[in-house]
Amino acid sequence: MTQATADLYDEFGEALQSLPLQLRSFGRRAAFDGPIRTIRCHEDNALVKTMLATLGDGAVLVVNGLGSLNTALMGDLIAASAVENGWAGVVINGAIRDSVAINGLDLGVKALGTNPRKSAKLGAGEVDVDVSFGGVLFRVGAHLYSDEDGILVER
């Protein structure tokens, strides 16, 4: 990402959606961007694991975990798989675990918080569907930009 989100917003204004949620940052990539892929799931990370084990080609996975902090939707092993498969970042409306290990990985991660508790592994949820949280619509293929100031998404 060459431009800061503040500069992008100054240039493109209302063509970009700004996520007002104050997500925590993890991983070594403070700034990342890429086309969006999505998952909607609740306290079940099987689809997250499967998706991040596929080639990412610089994409950003947006996971709408419905804001639950009861279980983690990504840990260090799944995050390491994302790095190996070329994902730029992961944005989770939910929790992660193994945050210290994830902070050592070359991946951008934004999440609501952390919880050491594992999630279910049933595969419940939906892949590559429009998801929304914080008043922002995340569409598959739209571009997401993230840095220390926040997240912007193409309309």
C-alpha positions as a Markdown table, in Angstrom:
| # | Residue | x | y | z |
|---|---|---|---|---|
| 1 | Met | 0.0 | 0.0 | 0.0 |
| 2 | Thr | 1.6 | 3.2 | -1.1 |
| 3 | Gln | -0.9 | 5.8 | 0.2 |
| 4 | Ala | -2.1 | 6.3 | 3.8 |
| 5 | Thr | -5.8 | 5.8 | 4.4 |
| 6 | Ala | -6.1 | 9.4 | 5.4 |
| 7 | Asp | -4.6 | 10.5 | 2.1 |
| 8 | Leu | -6.8 | 8.0 | 0.2 |
| 9 | Tyr | -9.9 | 9.5 | 1.9 |
| 10 | Asp | -8.8 | 13.0 | 1.1 |
| 11 | Glu | -8.4 | 12.1 | -2.6 |
| 12 | Phe | -11.5 | 9.8 | -3.1 |
| 13 | Gly | -13.9 | 10.9 | -0.3 |
| 14 | Glu | -17.3 | 9.4 | -0.3 |
| 15 | Ala | -16.3 | 6.8 | -3.0 |
| 16 | Leu | -14.8 | 5.0 | 0.1 |
| 17 | Gln | -16.5 | 3.7 | 3.1 |
| 18 | Ser | -14.7 | 4.2 | 6.4 |
| 19 | Leu | -15.1 | 1.6 | 9.1 |
| 20 | Pro | -15.8 | 3.3 | 12.5 |
| 21 | Leu | -15.1 | 0.2 | 14.6 |
| 22 | Gln | -11.9 | 0.5 | 16.6 |
| 23 | Leu | -10.3 | -2.8 | 15.8 |
| 24 | Arg | -7.0 | -3.9 | 17.3 |
| 25 | Ser | -4.0 | -4.5 | 15.1 |
| 26 | Phe | -2.0 | -7.7 | 15.0 |
| 27 | Gly | 0.7 | -9.1 | 12.8 |
| 28 | Arg | 3.8 | -7.4 | 11.4 |
| 29 | Arg | 2.0 | -5.7 | 8.5 |
| 30 | Ala | 0.6 | -2.4 | 10.0 |
| 31 | Ala | -0.6 | -1.5 | 6.5 |
| 32 | Phe | -2.1 | -3.8 | 4.0 |
| 33 | Asp | -4.6 | -3.8 | 1.1 |
| 34 | Gly | -6.2 | -6.0 | -1.4 |
| 35 | Pro | -9.3 | -7.3 | -3.0 |
| 36 | Ile | -11.9 | -8.7 | -0.5 |
| 37 | Arg | -13.0 | -12.3 | 0.0 |
| 38 | Thr | -15.6 | -12.9 | 2.7 |
| 39 | Ile | -16.9 | -15.4 | 5.3 |
| 40 | Arg | -19.9 | -15.0 | 7.6 |
| 41 | Cys | -19.7 | -17.4 | 10.6 |
| 42 | His | -20.5 | -17.6 | 14.3 |
| 43 | Glu | -18.0 | -19.1 | 16.7 |
| 44 | Asp | -16.9 | -21.7 | 14.1 |
| 45 | Asn | -13.6 | -21.2 | 12.2 |
| 46 | Ala | -13.6 | -24.2 | 9.9 |
| 47 | Leu | -14.4 | -22.1 | 6.8 |
| 48 | Val | -11.7 | -19.6 | 7.8 |
| 49 | Lys | -9.1 | -22.4 | 8.0 |
| 50 | Thr | -10.2 | -23.8 | 4.7 |
| 51 | Met | -10.2 | -20.4 | 2.9 |
| 52 | Leu | -6.8 | -19.3 | 4.2 |
| 53 | Ala | -5.3 | -22.6 | 3.1 |
| 54 | Thr | -6.0 | -21.6 | -0.5 |
| 55 | Leu | -4.0 | -19.2 | -2.6 |
| 56 | Gly | -4.7 | -15.7 | -1.5 |
| 57 | Asp | -2.9 | -13.7 | -4.3 |
| 58 | Gly | -2.7 | -10.6 | -2.1 |
| 59 | Ala | -6.4 | -10.7 | -1.1 |
| 60 | Val | -7.8 | -9.6 | 2.3 |
| 61 | Leu | -10.2 | -12.0 | 4.0 |
| 62 | Val | -13.0 | -10.2 | 5.8 |
| 63 | Val | -14.7 | -12.5 | 8.5 |
| 64 | Asn | -18.0 | -11.4 | 10.0 |
| 65 | Gly | -17.9 | -13.3 | 13.2 |
| 66 | Leu | -21.0 | -11.3 | 14.2 |
| 67 | Gly | -19.0 | -9.5 | 16.9 |
| 68 | Ser | -18.6 | -12.5 | 19.1 |
| 69 | Leu | -15.7 | -12.5 | 21.5 |
| 70 | Asn | -16.7 | -15.9 | 23.0 |
| 71 | Thr | -14.3 | -18.0 | 20.8 |
| 72 | Ala | -11.3 | -17.2 | 18.5 |
| 73 | Leu | -11.8 | -17.4 | 14.8 |
| 74 | Met | -8.1 | -17.5 | 14.0 |
| 75 | Gly | -5.0 | -18.6 | 15.7 |
| 76 | Asp | -1.3 | -18.8 | 14.9 |
| 77 | Leu | -1.5 | -21.9 | 12.7 |
| 78 | Ile | -4.3 | -20.6 | 10.5 |
| 79 | Ala | -2.5 | -17.2 | 10.3 |
| 80 | Ala | 0.8 | -18.9 | 9.3 |
| 81 | Ser | -1.2 | -20.7 | 6.6 |
| 82 | Ala | -2.4 | -17.4 | 5.3 |
| 83 | Val | 1.1 | -16.1 | 5.1 |
| 84 | Glu | 2.3 | -19.3 | 3.2 |
| 85 | Asn | -0.6 | -18.8 | 0.8 |
| 86 | Gly | 0.0 | -15.2 | -0.1 |
| 87 | Trp | -2.9 | -13.4 | 1.8 |
| 88 | Ala | -2.3 | -9.7 | 2.5 |
| 89 | Gly | -4.4 | -9.6 | 5.6 |
| 90 | Val | -7.4 | -10.7 | 7.6 |
| 91 | Val | -10.1 | -8.5 | 9.2 |
| 92 | Ile | -12.2 | -10.2 | 11.8 |
| 93 | Asn | -15.4 | -8.9 | 13.4 |
| 94 | Gly | -14.6 | -11.2 | 16.3 |
| 95 | Ala | -11.7 | -12.6 | 18.2 |
| 96 | Ile | -8.3 | -14.2 | 17.5 |
| 97 | Arg | -5.9 | -16.2 | 19.7 |
| 98 | Asp | -2.2 | -16.7 | 19.8 |
| 99 | Ser | -1.7 | -13.0 | 19.4 |
| 100 | Val | 2.0 | -13.0 | 20.4 |
| 101 | Ala | 2.8 | -15.6 | 17.7 |
| 102 | Ile | 0.6 | -13.7 | 15.1 |
| 103 | Asn | 2.5 | -10.5 | 15.9 |
| 104 | Gly | 5.6 | -12.2 | 14.5 |
| 105 | Leu | 4.0 | -13.1 | 11.2 |
| 106 | Asp | 4.2 | -11.1 | 8.0 |
| 107 | Leu | 0.4 | -10.6 | 7.8 |
| 108 | Gly | -1.9 | -7.7 | 8.5 |
| 109 | Val | -4.7 | -8.6 | 11.1 |
| 110 | Lys | -7.4 | -6.5 | 12.5 |
| 111 | Ala | -9.8 | -8.0 | 15.1 |
| 112 | Leu | -12.1 | -6.9 | 17.9 |
| 113 | Gly | -9.9 | -8.6 | 20.5 |
| 114 | Thr | -8.6 | -11.9 | 21.7 |
| 115 | Asn | -9.8 | -15.0 | 23.5 |
| 116 | Pro | -7.8 | -18.2 | 24.1 |
| 117 | Arg | -10.9 | -20.4 | 23.7 |
| 118 | Lys | -11.1 | -22.5 | 20.5 |
| 119 | Ser | -14.1 | -22.2 | 18.2 |
| 120 | Ala | -16.3 | -25.0 | 16.8 |
| 121 | Lys | -15.1 | -26.8 | 13.7 |
| 122 | Leu | -18.4 | -27.7 | 12.0 |
| 123 | Gly | -18.1 | -25.6 | 8.9 |
| 124 | Ala | -21.2 | -23.6 | 9.6 |
| 125 | Gly | -21.3 | -20.3 | 7.7 |
| 126 | Glu | -21.2 | -18.7 | 4.3 |
| 127 | Val | -18.3 | -17.9 | 1.9 |
| 128 | Asp | -18.0 | -15.1 | -0.6 |
| 129 | Val | -21.3 | -13.4 | 0.3 |
| 130 | Asp | -21.8 | -9.7 | 1.0 |
| 131 | Val | -21.2 | -9.0 | 4.7 |
| 132 | Ser | -21.6 | -5.9 | 6.7 |
| 133 | Phe | -20.6 | -4.6 | 10.1 |
| 134 | Gly | -19.9 | -1.2 | 11.6 |
| 135 | Gly | -22.1 | 0.3 | 8.9 |
| 136 | Val | -19.7 | -0.8 | 6.1 |
| 137 | Leu | -20.6 | -3.2 | 3.3 |
| 138 | Phe | -17.8 | -5.6 | 2.3 |
| 139 | Arg | -18.4 | -7.0 | -1.2 |
| 140 | Val | -16.2 | -9.7 | -2.8 |
| 141 | Gly | -13.7 | -8.1 | -5.1 |
| 142 | Ala | -14.0 | -4.6 | -3.7 |
| 143 | His | -10.7 | -3.2 | -2.6 |
| 144 | Leu | -9.9 | -2.8 | 1.1 |
| 145 | Tyr | -7.2 | -0.5 | 2.5 |
| 146 | Ser | -6.0 | -0.8 | 6.1 |
| 147 | Asp | -3.4 | 1.0 | 8.1 |
| 148 | Glu | -2.8 | 2.5 | 11.6 |
| 149 | Asp | -5.7 | 5.0 | 11.1 |
| 150 | Gly | -8.3 | 2.5 | 10.1 |
| 151 | Ile | -10.0 | 0.7 | 7.3 |
| 152 | Leu | -11.4 | 2.0 | 4.0 |
| 153 | Val | -13.5 | 0.0 | 1.5 |
| 154 | Glu | -14.5 | 0.8 | -2.0 |
| 155 | Arg | -18.3 | 1.4 | -2.4 |
